Amino acid sequence: MYVGVTSDLTGRIYIHKNDLADGFTNKYHIHNLVYFEVTEDVTSAITREKQLKKWNRAWKVALIEKNNPEWRDLYCDLIN
């Protein structure tokens, strides 16, 4: 699972889906957006990112499944 911060979610997902950036998502072929949060400002976004990165996988799975039990790719919802 990948956790990150961006000010342009649709743009960032497009880059990941098309393997246009080197790194974790390209190496592990991570292409689906299954969960995201919107914050008031960049400081709170970075704080939340750091918090989530410390979580174990089971906690992240539970967070995703609470909001997106089918693990649908939410990217299409953003661009439509």
C-alpha positions in Angstrom: 0.0 0.0 0.0 1.1 3.5 -0.8 0.4 6.5 1.4 1.2 10.0 0.1 0.3 13.7 0.1 -0.6 15.7 -3.0 -2.3 19.0 -3.9 -3.5 17.4 -7.2 -5.0 14.0 -6.5 -6.3 13.3 -10.1 -2.9 14.3 -11.6 -1.0 12.2 -9.1 -3.2 9.1 -9.8 -2.8 9.6 -13.5 1.0 9.6 -13.1 0.9 6.4 -11.0 -1.6 4.6 -13.3 0.6 5.3 -16.3 3.9 4.4 -14.6 5.2 7.9 -15.3 7.1 8.2 -12.0 9.9 6.0 -10.7 9.6 4.7 -7.2 7.4 2.5 -5.0 4.2 2.6 -7.0 5.9 1.8 -10.3 8.0 -0.9 -8.8 5.0 -2.6 -7.2 2.5 -1.8 -9.9 0.1 0.2 -7.7 -2.5 1.7 -9.9 -5.8 1.8 -8.0 -7.0 4.6 -5.7 -9.0 2.8 -3.0 -9.0 5.4 -0.2 -8.3 9.1 0.2 -8.8 11.9 2.7 -9.2 15.6 2.2 -7.6 17.9 4.8 -7.9 21.6 5.5 -4.2 22.4 4.8 -0.9 20.9 3.9 0.3 20.7 7.5 -2.6 18.5 8.6 -2.2 16.4 5.5 1.5 15.7 6.2 0.7 15.0 9.9 -2.0 12.5 8.8 0.4 10.9 6.2 3.0 10.3 8.9 0.4 8.8 11.2 -0.9 6.4 8.5 2.6 5.4 7.5 3.2 4.1 11.1 0.0 2.0 11.0 0.3 -1.7 10.3 -1.2 -3.3 7.2 -4.2 -4.7 9.1 -5.2 -1.2 10.3 -4.9 0.2 6.8 -7.0 -2.6 5.4 -9.7 -2.0 8.0 -9.8 1.7 7.2 -10.2 1.0 3.5 -12.8 -1.6 4.0 -14.8 0.6 6.3 -15.2 3.1 3.5 -14.7 1.0 0.4 -15.5 -2.6 1.1 -15.2 -3.7 -2.5 -11.9 -2.0 -3.0 -13.3 -0.1 -6.0 -10.9 2.1 -7.9 -12.1 5.6 -6.9 -10.2 7.4 -9.6 -13.2 7.2 -12.0 -15.4 8.9 -9.4 -12.9 11.8 -9.3 -12.7 12.5 -13.0 -16.4 12.1 -13.7 
